[in-house]
Amino acid sequence: MMFPVRCFSCGTVVSEVYEEYHERLSNGEKPDDILDDLQITKYCCRRMFASHRLQNNKDLFDDVMEYK
Ligand SMILES: [Zn+2]
């Protein structure tokens, strides 16, 4: 599944920072530090990144969709 453009809960655009997030994650930075730095402060938005990390388990992300 593609990374969603907006947060399911609050509608904040999150896709524009995903590429940088993913790149920095690959460089070994901690997800919390990256999200703080990118000013993704709301938990509903941070959830979008945290759940998308589990790319090997696509079913989990689809399950989350049911609870929006
Ligand atoms: Zn949000």
N, CA, C, O and the ligand as a Tripos MOL2 file, in Angstrom:
@<TRIPOS>MOLECULE
protein
  273   271    69     0     0
PROTEIN
NO_CHARGES

@<TRIPOS>ATOM
      1 N           0.8420   -1.2000    0.0000 N.3       1 MET1
      2 CA          0.0000    0.0000    0.0000 C.3       1 MET1
      3 C           0.8750    1.2480    0.0000 C.2       1 MET1
      4 O           1.8900    1.3050    0.6940 O.2       1 MET1
      5 N           0.4770    2.2410   -0.7790 N.am      2 MET2
      6 CA          1.1890    3.5140   -0.8210 C.3       2 MET2
      7 C           1.0280    4.2400    0.5090 C.2       2 MET2
      8 O           0.0460    4.0370    1.2230 O.2       2 MET2
      9 N           2.0080    5.0930    0.8360 N.am      3 PHE3
     10 CA          1.8630    5.8910    2.0430 C.3       3 PHE3
     11 C           0.7500    6.9120    1.8220 C.2       3 PHE3
     12 O           0.7370    7.5920    0.7960 O.2       3 PHE3
     13 N          -0.1830    7.0320    2.7660 N.am      4 PRO4
     14 CA         -1.3180    7.9520    2.5970 C.3       4 PRO4
     15 C          -0.8580    9.4100    2.5080 C.2       4 PRO4
     16 O           0.1240    9.8030    3.1390 O.2       4 PRO4
     17 N          -1.5730   10.1910    1.7260 N.am      5 VAL5
     18 CA         -1.2220   11.6050    1.5700 C.3       5 VAL5
     19 C          -1.5100   12.3700    2.8560 C.2       5 VAL5
     20 O          -0.7120   13.1990    3.2930 O.2       5 VAL5
     21 N          -2.6560   12.0800    3.4510 N.am      6 ARG6
     22 CA         -3.0510   12.8000    4.6640 C.3       6 ARG6
     23 C          -3.2530   11.8460    5.8400 C.2       6 ARG6
     24 O          -3.5320   10.6580    5.6750 O.2       6 ARG6
     25 N          -3.1010   12.4200    7.0360 N.am      7 CYS7
     26 CA         -3.4030   11.6760    8.2510 C.3       7 CYS7
     27 C          -4.8860   11.3210    8.2530 C.2       7 CYS7
     28 O          -5.7270   12.1670    7.9500 O.2       7 CYS7
     29 N          -5.2090   10.0810    8.5900 N.am      8 PHE8
     30 CA         -6.6030    9.6400    8.5760 C.3       8 PHE8
     31 C          -7.4520   10.4210    9.5710 C.2       8 PHE8
     32 O          -8.6370   10.6500    9.3300 O.2       8 PHE8
     33 N          -6.8530   10.8300   10.6880 N.am      9 SER9
     34 CA         -7.6260   11.4420   11.7650 C.3       9 SER9
     35 C          -7.7930   12.9430   11.6240 C.2       9 SER9
     36 O          -8.9100   13.4540   11.7120 O.2       9 SER9
     37 N          -6.6890   13.6630   11.4030 N.am     10 CYS10
     38 CA         -6.7710   15.1290   11.4350 C.3      10 CYS10
     39 C          -6.6330   15.7740   10.0630 C.2      10 CYS10
     40 O          -6.8810   16.9710    9.9220 O.2      10 CYS10
     41 N          -6.2430   15.0090    9.0520 N.am     11 GLY11
     42 CA         -6.1830   15.5570    7.7040 C.3      11 GLY11
     43 C          -4.8950   16.2830    7.3690 C.2      11 GLY11
     44 O          -4.7570   16.8070    6.2640 O.2      11 GLY11
     45 N          -3.9450   16.3300    8.3000 N.am     12 THR12
     46 CA         -2.6600   16.9590    8.0210 C.3      12 THR12
     47 C          -1.9340   16.2010    6.9140 C.2      12 THR12
     48 O          -1.9070   14.9700    6.9090 O.2      12 THR12
     49 N          -1.3470   16.9420    5.9780 N.am     13 VAL13
     50 CA         -0.6020   16.2960    4.8940 C.3      13 VAL13
     51 C           0.6840   15.7010    5.4590 C.2      13 VAL13
     52 O           1.5230   16.4290    5.9890 O.2      13 VAL13
     53 N           0.8420   14.3920    5.3500 N.am     14 VAL14
     54 CA          2.0170   13.7290    5.9080 C.3      14 VAL14
     55 C           2.9150   13.1370    4.8180 C.2      14 VAL14
     56 O           4.0660   12.7910    5.0850 O.2      14 VAL14
     57 N           2.3970   13.0220    3.5990 N.am     15 SER15
     58 CA          3.1690   12.3630    2.5380 C.3      15 SER15
     59 C           4.3910   13.1800    2.1290 C.2      15 SER15
     60 O           5.3790   12.6230    1.6510 O.2      15 SER15
     61 N           4.3250   14.5180    2.3170 N.am     16 GLU16
     62 CA          5.4150   15.3630    1.8310 C.3      16 GLU16
     63 C           6.7120   15.1650    2.6230 C.2      16 GLU16
     64 O           7.7940   15.4820    2.1300 O.2      16 GLU16
     65 N           6.6050   14.6470    3.8370 N.am     17 VAL17
     66 CA          7.8190   14.4350    4.6240 C.3      17 VAL17
     67 C           8.2040   12.9580    4.6800 C.2      17 VAL17
     68 O           9.2240   12.5990    5.2680 O.2      17 VAL17
     69 N           7.3820   12.1020    4.0640 N.am     18 TYR18
     70 CA          7.6420   10.6680    4.1790 C.3      18 TYR18
     71 C           8.9720   10.2590    3.5370 C.2      18 TYR18
     72 O           9.7020    9.4200    4.0650 O.2      18 TYR18
     73 N           9.2660   10.8670    2.3940 N.am     19 GLU19
     74 CA         10.5010   10.4960    1.6810 C.3      19 GLU19
     75 C          11.7340   10.7740    2.5450 C.2      19 GLU19
     76 O          12.6470    9.9520    2.6250 O.2      19 GLU19
     77 N          11.7460   11.9640    3.2010 N.am     20 GLU20
     78 CA         12.8690   12.2990    4.0750 C.3      20 GLU20
     79 C          12.8910   11.3810    5.2930 C.2      20 GLU20
     80 O          13.9500   10.9310    5.7300 O.2      20 GLU20
     81 N          11.7120   11.1140    5.8290 N.am     21 TYR21
     82 CA         11.6040   10.2040    6.9800 C.3      21 TYR21
     83 C          12.2120    8.8430    6.6440 C.2      21 TYR21
     84 O          13.0220    8.3030    7.3970 O.2      21 TYR21
     85 N          11.8040    8.3070    5.5020 N.am     22 HIS22
     86 CA         12.2530    6.9720    5.0960 C.3      22 HIS22
     87 C          13.7650    6.9590    4.8570 C.2      22 HIS22
     88 O          14.4560    6.0050    5.2150 O.2      22 HIS22
     89 N          14.2590    8.0250    4.2500 N.am     23 GLU23
     90 CA         15.6900    8.1160    3.9430 C.3      23 GLU23
     91 C          16.5040    8.1580    5.2280 C.2      23 GLU23
     92 O          17.5120    7.4620    5.3570 O.2      23 GLU23
     93 N          16.0610    8.9810    6.1850 N.am     24 ARG24
     94 CA         16.7860    9.1090    7.4550 C.3      24 ARG24
     95 C          16.6730    7.8420    8.2840 C.2      24 ARG24
     96 O          17.5980    7.4850    9.0130 O.2      24 ARG24
     97 N          15.5360    7.1600    8.1720 N.am     25 LEU25
     98 CA         15.3610    5.8950    8.8660 C.3      25 LEU25
     99 C          16.3680    4.8680    8.3410 C.2      25 LEU25
    100 O          16.9350    4.0840    9.1040 O.2      25 LEU25
    101 N          16.5750    4.8910    7.0320 N.am     26 SER26
    102 CA         17.5310    3.9820    6.4020 C.3      26 SER26
    103 C          18.9540    4.2770    6.8610 C.2      26 SER26
    104 O          19.8140    3.3970    6.8570 O.2      26 SER26
    105 N          19.1910    5.5320    7.2570 N.am     27 ASN27
    106 CA         20.5140    5.9270    7.7280 C.3      27 ASN27
    107 C          20.7170    5.6140    9.2120 C.2      27 ASN27
    108 O          21.7540    5.9430    9.7880 O.2      27 ASN27
    109 N          19.7210    4.9800    9.8200 N.am     28 GLY28
    110 CA         19.8730    4.5160   11.1880 C.3      28 GLY28
    111 C          19.3920    5.4780   12.2590 C.2      28 GLY28
    112 O          19.6150    5.2410   13.4470 O.2      28 GLY28
    113 N          18.7290    6.5690   11.8550 N.am     29 GLU29
    114 CA         18.2020    7.4910   12.8670 C.3      29 GLU29
    115 C          16.9690    6.8960   13.5340 C.2      29 GLU29
    116 O          16.2770    6.0520   12.9650 O.2      29 GLU29
    117 N          16.7120    7.3590   14.7550 N.am     30 LYS30
    118 CA         15.5480    6.8570   15.4840 C.3      30 LYS30
    119 C          14.2780    7.5200   14.9640 C.2      30 LYS30
    120 O          14.2610    8.7290   14.7290 O.2      30 LYS30
    121 N          13.2120    6.7350   14.7810 N.am     31 PRO31
    122 CA         11.9360    7.2850   14.2820 C.3      31 PRO31
    123 C          11.4440    8.4640   15.1130 C.2      31 PRO31
    124 O          10.9750    9.4530   14.5500 O.2      31 PRO31
    125 N          11.5400    8.3840   16.4350 N.am     32 ASP32
    126 CA         11.0750    9.4820   17.2870 C.3      32 ASP32
    127 C          11.8040   10.7830   16.9800 C.2      32 ASP32
    128 O          11.1870   11.8440   16.8800 O.2      32 ASP32
    129 N          13.1270   10.6910   16.8310 N.am     33 ASP33
    130 CA         13.9300   11.8800   16.5660 C.3      33 ASP33
    131 C          13.5850   12.4850   15.2090 C.2      33 ASP33
    132 O          13.4930   13.7050   15.0690 O.2      33 ASP33
    133 N          13.3990   11.6300   14.2230 N.am     34 ILE34
    134 CA         13.0830   12.1160   12.8780 C.3      34 ILE34
    135 C          11.7390   12.8320   12.8690 C.2      34 ILE34
    136 O          11.6140   13.9210   12.3070 O.2      34 ILE34
    137 N          10.7340   12.2230   13.4910 N.am     35 LEU35
    138 CA          9.3940   12.8090   13.4950 C.3      35 LEU35
    139 C           9.3750   14.1280   14.2750 C.2      35 LEU35
    140 O           8.6860   15.0710   13.8840 O.2      35 LEU35
    141 N          10.1350   14.1940   15.3820 N.am     36 ASP36
    142 CA         10.2540   15.4530   16.1160 C.3      36 ASP36
    143 C          10.8430   16.5300   15.2180 C.2      36 ASP36
    144 O          10.3620   17.6620   15.1740 O.2      36 ASP36
    145 N          11.8940   16.1510   14.5060 N.am     37 ASP37
    146 CA         12.6090   17.0840   13.6430 C.3      37 ASP37
    147 C          11.7380   17.5610   12.4790 C.2      37 ASP37
    148 O          11.8360   18.7090   12.0470 O.2      37 ASP37
    149 N          10.8940   16.6720   11.9840 N.am     38 LEU38
    150 CA         10.0110   17.0130   10.8670 C.3      38 LEU38
    151 C           8.7330   17.6960   11.3600 C.2      38 LEU38
    152 O           7.8450   18.0250   10.5730 O.2      38 LEU38
    153 N           8.6580   17.8990   12.6720 N.am     39 GLN39
    154 CA          7.5260   18.5720   13.2990 C.3      39 GLN39
    155 C           6.2120   17.8270   13.0980 C.2      39 GLN39
    156 O           5.1440   18.4240   12.9650 O.2      39 GLN39
    157 N           6.3290   16.4920   13.0800 N.am     40 ILE40
    158 CA          5.1300   15.6480   13.1310 C.3      40 ILE40
    159 C           4.8970   15.3700   14.6150 C.2      40 ILE40
    160 O           5.4130   14.3940   15.1600 O.2      40 ILE40
    161 N           4.1210   16.2290   15.2590 N.am     41 THR41
    162 CA          4.0240   16.1720   16.7170 C.3      41 THR41
    163 C           2.7760   15.4550   17.2140 C.2      41 THR41
    164 O           2.7750   14.8970   18.3110 O.2      41 THR41
    165 N           1.7200   15.4650   16.4180 N.am     42 LYS42
    166 CA          0.4660   14.8510   16.8830 C.3      42 LYS42
    167 C           0.5700   13.3320   16.7830 C.2      42 LYS42
    168 O           1.1350   12.7910   15.8330 O.2      42 LYS42
    169 N           0.0150   12.6630   17.7790 N.am     43 TYR43
    170 CA          0.1300   11.2040   17.8180 C.3      43 TYR43
    171 C          -0.6340   10.5420   16.6790 C.2      43 TYR43
    172 O          -0.2360    9.4850   16.1880 O.2      43 TYR43
    173 N          -1.7310   11.1670   16.2610 N.am     44 CYS44
    174 CA         -2.4930   10.5670   15.1640 C.3      44 CYS44
    175 C          -1.6590   10.5550   13.8840 C.2      44 CYS44
    176 O          -1.7700    9.6340   13.0750 O.2      44 CYS44
    177 N          -0.8200   11.5840   13.7020 N.am     45 CYS45
    178 CA          0.0230   11.6630   12.5130 C.3      45 CYS45
    179 C           1.2380   10.7400   12.6480 C.2      45 CYS45
    180 O           1.6330   10.0810   11.6860 O.2      45 CYS45
    181 N           1.8200   10.6980   13.8360 N.am     46 ARG46
    182 CA          2.9820    9.8350   14.0620 C.3      46 ARG46
    183 C           2.6080    8.3740   13.8470 C.2      46 ARG46
    184 O           3.4180    7.5700   13.3840 O.2      46 ARG46
    185 N           1.3750    8.0510   14.1890 N.am     47 ARG47
    186 CA          0.8800    6.6920   13.9840 C.3      47 ARG47
    187 C           0.9880    6.2880   12.5110 C.2      47 ARG47
    188 O           1.2720    5.1340   12.1920 O.2      47 ARG47
    189 N           0.7590    7.2570   11.6210 N.am     48 MET48
    190 CA          0.8060    6.9670   10.1870 C.3      48 MET48
    191 C           2.1780    6.4290    9.7960 C.2      48 MET48
    192 O           2.2930    5.4930    9.0050 O.2      48 MET48
    193 N           3.2210    7.0420   10.3700 N.am     49 PHE49
    194 CA          4.5870    6.6160   10.0590 C.3      49 PHE49
    195 C           4.9210    5.3010   10.7470 C.2      49 PHE49
    196 O           5.5280    4.4050   10.1600 O.2      49 PHE49
    197 N           4.5050    5.2080   12.0190 N.am     50 ALA50
    198 CA          4.8390    4.0190   12.7970 C.3      50 ALA50
    199 C           4.2150    2.7750   12.1770 C.2      50 ALA50
    200 O           4.8520    1.7250   12.0960 O.2      50 ALA50
    201 N           2.9770    2.8990   11.7460 N.am     51 SER51
    202 CA          2.3050    1.7210   11.2050 C.3      51 SER51
    203 C           2.8310    1.3830    9.8180 C.2      51 SER51
    204 O           2.8320    0.2200    9.4160 O.2      51 SER51
    205 N           3.2830    2.4110    9.0800 N.am     52 HIS52
    206 CA          3.7560    2.1550    7.7220 C.3      52 HIS52
    207 C           5.1280    1.4890    7.7200 C.2      52 HIS52
    208 O           5.5500    0.9300    6.7080 O.2      52 HIS52
    209 N           5.8210    1.5510    8.8540 N.am     53 ARG53
    210 CA          7.1270    0.9040    8.9360 C.3      53 ARG53
    211 C           7.0170   -0.5980    8.7420 C.2      53 ARG53
    212 O           7.9510   -1.2490    8.2720 O.2      53 ARG53
    213 N           5.8450   -1.1440    9.1150 N.am     54 LEU54
    214 CA          5.6740   -2.5880    9.0340 C.3      54 LEU54
    215 C           5.2600   -2.9800    7.6130 C.2      54 LEU54
    216 O           4.1770   -3.5210    7.3920 O.2      54 LEU54
    217 N           6.1350   -2.6980    6.6720 N.am     55 GLN55
    218 CA          5.7840   -2.9210    5.2690 C.3      55 GLN55
    219 C           5.6730   -4.3970    4.9200 C.2      55 GLN55
    220 O           5.0080   -4.7700    3.9530 O.2      55 GLN55
    221 N           6.3260   -5.2260    5.7100 N.am     56 ASN56
    222 CA          6.2520   -6.6570    5.4280 C.3      56 ASN56
    223 C           4.8990   -7.2350    5.8150 C.2      56 ASN56
    224 O           4.4960   -8.3030    5.3540 O.2      56 ASN56
    225 N           4.2080   -6.4860    6.6830 N.am     57 ASN57
    226 CA          2.9070   -6.9600    7.1360 C.3      57 ASN57
    227 C           1.8240   -6.0160    6.6360 C.2      57 ASN57
    228 O           1.2940   -5.2060    7.3960 O.2      57 ASN57
    229 N           1.5040   -6.1250    5.3670 N.am     58 LYS58
    230 CA          0.5480   -5.2060    4.7580 C.3      58 LYS58
    231 C          -0.8380   -5.3660    5.3600 C.2      58 LYS58
    232 O          -1.6250   -4.4200    5.3720 O.2      58 LYS58
    233 N          -1.1380   -6.5420    5.8540 N.am     59 ASP59
    234 CA         -2.4460   -6.7740    6.4250 C.3      59 ASP59
    235 C          -2.6860   -5.8940    7.6430 C.2      59 ASP59
    236 O          -3.8110   -5.4610    7.8930 O.2      59 ASP59
    237 N          -1.6030   -5.6260    8.4170 N.am     60 LEU60
    238 CA         -1.7540   -4.8030    9.5970 C.3      60 LEU60
    239 C          -2.2260   -3.4060    9.2190 C.2      60 LEU60
    240 O          -3.1380   -2.8660    9.8450 O.2      60 LEU60
    241 N          -1.6120   -2.8220    8.2020 N.am     61 PHE61
    242 CA         -1.9850   -1.4660    7.8220 C.3      61 PHE61
    243 C          -3.4130   -1.4290    7.2960 C.2      61 PHE61
    244 O          -4.1490   -0.4730    7.5450 O.2      61 PHE61
    245 N          -3.7990   -2.4590    6.5770 N.am     62 ASP62
    246 CA         -5.1830   -2.5270    6.1030 C.3      62 ASP62
    247 C          -6.1400   -2.6610    7.2760 C.2      62 ASP62
    248 O          -7.2510   -2.1310    7.2400 O.2      62 ASP62
    249 N          -5.7050   -3.3780    8.3290 N.am     63 ASP63
    250 CA         -6.5350   -3.5080    9.5160 C.3      63 ASP63
    251 C          -6.7330   -2.1600   10.1910 C.2      63 ASP63
    252 O          -7.8290   -1.8530   10.6600 O.2      63 ASP63
    253 N          -5.6680   -1.3470   10.2430 N.am     64 VAL64
    254 CA         -5.7470   -0.0360   10.8760 C.3      64 VAL64
    255 C          -6.7760    0.8330   10.1530 C.2      64 VAL64
    256 O          -7.4600    1.6420   10.7790 O.2      64 VAL64
    257 N          -6.8800    0.6650    8.8480 N.am     65 MET65
    258 CA         -7.8280    1.4500    8.0490 C.3      65 MET65
    259 C          -9.2450    1.3100    8.5760 C.2      65 MET65
    260 O         -10.0440    2.2420    8.4780 O.2      65 MET65
    261 N          -9.5590    0.1500    9.1320 N.am     66 GLU66
    262 CA        -10.9290   -0.0910    9.5960 C.3      66 GLU66
    263 C         -11.2840    0.7400   10.8230 C.2      66 GLU66
    264 O         -12.4610    0.9130   11.1410 O.2      66 GLU66
    265 N         -10.2660    1.2550   11.5120 N.am     67 TYR67
    266 CA        -10.5120    1.9830   12.7590 C.3      67 TYR67
    267 C         -10.3770    3.4820   12.6190 C.2      67 TYR67
    268 O         -10.2530    4.1890   13.6190 O.2      67 TYR67
    269 N         -10.3980    3.9770   11.3970 N.am     68 LYS68
    270 CA        -10.2290    5.4330   11.2330 C.3      68 LYS68
    271 C         -11.4590    6.1800   11.7360 C.2      68 LYS68
    272 O         -11.5010    7.4090   11.6800 O.2      68 LYS68
    273 ZN         -3.0090   13.5870   12.4650 Zn       69 ZN69
@<TRIPOS>BOND
     1     1     2 1
     2     2     3 1
     3     3     4 2
     4     3     5 am
     5     5     6 1
     6     6     7 1
     7     7     8 2
     8     7     9 am
     9     9    10 1
    10    10    11 1
    11    11    12 2
    12    11    13 am
    13    13    14 1
    14    14    15 1
    15    15    16 2
    16    15    17 am
    17    17    18 1
    18    18    19 1
    19    19    20 2
    20    19    21 am
    21    21    22 1
    22    22    23 1
    23    23    24 2
    24    23    25 am
    25    25    26 1
    26    26    27 1
    27    27    28 2
    28    27    29 am
    29    29    30 1
    30    30    31 1
    31    31    32 2
    32    31    33 am
    33    33    34 1
    34    34    35 1
    35    35    36 2
    36    35    37 am
    37    37    38 1
    38    38    39 1
    39    39    40 2
    40    39    41 am
    41    41    42 1
    42    42    43 1
    43    43    44 2
    44    43    45 am
    45    45    46 1
    46    46    47 1
    47    47    48 2
    48    47    49 am
    49    49    50 1
    50    50    51 1
    51    51    52 2
    52    51    53 am
    53    53    54 1
    54    54    55 1
    55    55    56 2
    56    55    57 am
    57    57    58 1
    58    58    59 1
    59    59    60 2
    60    59    61 am
    61    61    62 1
    62    62    63 1
    63    63    64 2
    64    63    65 am
    65    65    66 1
    66    66    67 1
    67    67    68 2
    68    67    69 am
    69    69    70 1
    70    70    71 1
    71    71    72 2
    72    71    73 am
    73    73    74 1
    74    74    75 1
    75    75    76 2
    76    75    77 am
    77    77    78 1
    78    78    79 1
    79    79    80 2
    80    79    81 am
    81    81    82 1
    82    82    83 1
    83    83    84 2
    84    83    85 am
    85    85    86 1
    86    86    87 1
    87    87    88 2
    88    87    89 am
    89    89    90 1
    90    90    91 1
    91    91    92 2
    92    91    93 am
    93    93    94 1
    94    94    95 1
    95    95    96 2
    96    95    97 am
    97    97    98 1
    98    98    99 1
    99    99   100 2
   100    99   101 am
   101   101   102 1
   102   102   103 1
   103   103   104 2
   104   103   105 am
   105   105   106 1
   106   106   107 1
   107   107   108 2
   108   107   109 am
   109   109   110 1
   110   110   111 1
   111   111   112 2
   112   111   113 am
   113   113   114 1
   114   114   115 1
   115   115   116 2
   116   115   117 am
   117   117   118 1
   118   118   119 1
   119   119   120 2
   120   119   121 am
   121   121   122 1
   122   122   123 1
   123   123   124 2
   124   123   125 am
   125   125   126 1
   126   126   127 1
   127   127   128 2
   128   127   129 am
   129   129   130 1
   130   130   131 1
   131   131   132 2
   132   131   133 am
   133   133   134 1
   134   134   135 1
   135   135   136 2
   136   135   137 am
   137   137   138 1
   138   138   139 1
   139   139   140 2
   140   139   141 am
   141   141   142 1
   142   142   143 1
   143   143   144 2
   144   143   145 am
   145   145   146 1
   146   146   147 1
   147   147   148 2
   148   147   149 am
   149   149   150 1
   150   150   151 1
   151   151   152 2
   152   151   153 am
   153   153   154 1
   154   154   155 1
   155   155   156 2
   156   155   157 am
   157   157   158 1
   158   158   159 1
   159   159   160 2
   160   159   161 am
   161   161   162 1
   162   162   163 1
   163   163   164 2
   164   163   165 am
   165   165   166 1
   166   166   167 1
   167   167   168 2
   168   167   169 am
   169   169   170 1
   170   170   171 1
   171   171   172 2
   172   171   173 am
   173   173   174 1
   174   174   175 1
   175   175   176 2
   176   175   177 am
   177   177   178 1
   178   178   179 1
   179   179   180 2
   180   179   181 am
   181   181   182 1
   182   182   183 1
   183   183   184 2
   184   183   185 am
   185   185   186 1
   186   186   187 1
   187   187   188 2
   188   187   189 am
   189   189   190 1
   190   190   191 1
   191   191   192 2
   192   191   193 am
   193   193   194 1
   194   194   195 1
   195   195   196 2
   196   195   197 am
   197   197   198 1
   198   198   199 1
   199   199   200 2
   200   199   201 am
   201   201   202 1
   202   202   203 1
   203   203   204 2
   204   203   205 am
   205   205   206 1
   206   206   207 1
   207   207   208 2
   208   207   209 am
   209   209   210 1
   210   210   211 1
   211   211   212 2
   212   211   213 am
   213   213   214 1
   214   214   215 1
   215   215   216 2
   216   215   217 am
   217   217   218 1
   218   218   219 1
   219   219   220 2
   220   219   221 am
   221   221   222 1
   222   222   223 1
   223   223   224 2
   224   223   225 am
   225   225   226 1
   226   226   227 1
   227   227   228 2
   228   227   229 am
   229   229   230 1
   230   230   231 1
   231   231   232 2
   232   231   233 am
   233   233   234 1
   234   234   235 1
   235   235   236 2
   236   235   237 am
   237   237   238 1
   238   238   239 1
   239   239   240 2
   240   239   241 am
   241   241   242 1
   242   242   243 1
   243   243   244 2
   244   243   245 am
   245   245   246 1
   246   246   247 1
   247   247   248 2
   248   247   249 am
   249   249   250 1
   250   250   251 1
   251   251   252 2
   252   251   253 am
   253   253   254 1
   254   254   255 1
   255   255   256 2
   256   255   257 am
   257   257   258 1
   258   258   259 1
   259   259   260 2
   260   259   261 am
   261   261   262 1
   262   262   263 1
   263   263   264 2
   264   263   265 am
   265   265   266 1
   266   266   267 1
   267   267   268 2
   268   267   269 am
   269   269   270 1
   270   270   271 1
   271   271   272 2
@<TRIPOS>SUBSTRUCTURE
     1 MET1         2 RESIDUE 1 A MET
     2 MET2         6 RESIDUE 1 A MET
     3 PHE3        10 RESIDUE 1 A PHE
     4 PRO4        14 RESIDUE 1 A PRO
     5 VAL5        18 RESIDUE 1 A VAL
     6 ARG6        22 RESIDUE 1 A ARG
     7 CYS7        26 RESIDUE 1 A CYS
     8 PHE8        30 RESIDUE 1 A PHE
     9 SER9        34 RESIDUE 1 A SER
    10 CYS10       38 RESIDUE 1 A CYS
    11 GLY11       42 RESIDUE 1 A GLY
    12 THR12       46 RESIDUE 1 A THR
    13 VAL13       50 RESIDUE 1 A VAL
    14 VAL14       54 RESIDUE 1 A VAL
    15 SER15       58 RESIDUE 1 A SER
    16 GLU16       62 RESIDUE 1 A GLU
    17 VAL17       66 RESIDUE 1 A VAL
    18 TYR18       70 RESIDUE 1 A TYR
    19 GLU19       74 RESIDUE 1 A GLU
    20 GLU20       78 RESIDUE 1 A GLU
    21 TYR21       82 RESIDUE 1 A TYR
    22 HIS22       86 RESIDUE 1 A HIS
    23 GLU23       90 RESIDUE 1 A GLU
    24 ARG24       94 RESIDUE 1 A ARG
    25 LEU25       98 RESIDUE 1 A LEU
    26 SER26      102 RESIDUE 1 A SER
    27 ASN27      106 RESIDUE 1 A ASN
    28 GLY28      110 RESIDUE 1 A GLY
    29 GLU29      114 RESIDUE 1 A GLU
    30 LYS30      118 RESIDUE 1 A LYS
    31 PRO31      122 RESIDUE 1 A PRO
    32 ASP32      126 RESIDUE 1 A ASP
    33 ASP33      130 RESIDUE 1 A ASP
    34 ILE34      134 RESIDUE 1 A ILE
    35 LEU35      138 RESIDUE 1 A LEU
    36 ASP36      142 RESIDUE 1 A ASP
    37 ASP37      146 RESIDUE 1 A ASP
    38 LEU38      150 RESIDUE 1 A LEU
    39 GLN39      154 RESIDUE 1 A GLN
    40 ILE40      158 RESIDUE 1 A ILE
    41 THR41      162 RESIDUE 1 A THR
    42 LYS42      166 RESIDUE 1 A LYS
    43 TYR43      170 RESIDUE 1 A TYR
    44 CYS44      174 RESIDUE 1 A CYS
    45 CYS45      178 RESIDUE 1 A CYS
    46 ARG46      182 RESIDUE 1 A ARG
    47 ARG47      186 RESIDUE 1 A ARG
    48 MET48      190 RESIDUE 1 A MET
    49 PHE49      194 RESIDUE 1 A PHE
    50 ALA50      198 RESIDUE 1 A ALA
    51 SER51      202 RESIDUE 1 A SER
    52 HIS52      206 RESIDUE 1 A HIS
    53 ARG53      210 RESIDUE 1 A ARG
    54 LEU54      214 RESIDUE 1 A LEU
    55 GLN55      218 RESIDUE 1 A GLN
    56 ASN56      222 RESIDUE 1 A ASN
    57 ASN57      226 RESIDUE 1 A ASN
    58 LYS58      230 RESIDUE 1 A LYS
    59 ASP59      234 RESIDUE 1 A ASP
    60 LEU60      238 RESIDUE 1 A LEU
    61 PHE61      242 RESIDUE 1 A PHE
    62 ASP62      246 RESIDUE 1 A ASP
    63 ASP63      250 RESIDUE 1 A ASP
    64 VAL64      254 RESIDUE 1 A VAL
    65 MET65      258 RESIDUE 1 A MET
    66 GLU66      262 RESIDUE 1 A GLU
    67 TYR67      266 RESIDUE 1 A TYR
    68 LYS68      270 RESIDUE 1 A LYS
    69 ZN69       273 GROUP 0 **** ****
